[in-house]
Amino acid sequence: MALEEKFPRALWVRLIIYVAVGHVFAFFVYLLFVLGGKNQ
């Protein structure tokens, strides 16, 4: 039983996109907090 049979390729692509967007968003928020802390 292969993993590709249990999880379709579209689900993997969607999961990778969600994780990538989540990491970029988290990094952006972290960057805003760091820059905001330096400015004050």
C-alpha positions in Angstrom: 0.0 0.0 0.0 1.7 3.2 -1.2 1.2 6.6 0.4 0.2 8.1 -3.0 -2.8 5.8 -3.1 -4.0 7.0 0.3 -3.3 10.7 -0.3 -4.0 12.1 -3.8 -1.4 14.3 -5.5 -3.7 17.3 -5.3 -3.9 17.0 -1.5 -0.1 17.0 -1.2 0.2 20.0 -3.5 -2.5 21.9 -1.5 -0.7 20.9 1.8 2.7 22.1 0.6 1.1 25.4 -0.6 -0.6 25.9 2.8 2.6 25.2 4.7 4.6 27.5 2.5 2.1 30.4 2.7 1.9 29.8 6.5 5.6 30.0 6.9 5.9 33.2 4.8 3.0 34.8 6.7 4.6 33.9 10.1 8.0 35.3 8.9 6.3 38.5 7.7 4.5 39.0 11.0 7.8 38.2 12.9 9.6 40.7 10.7 7.0 43.4 11.5 7.4 42.8 15.2 11.2 43.0 15.0 11.2 46.2 12.9 8.5 47.7 15.1 10.5 46.9 18.2 13.6 48.6 16.8 11.8 51.7 15.7 10.3 52.4 19.2 
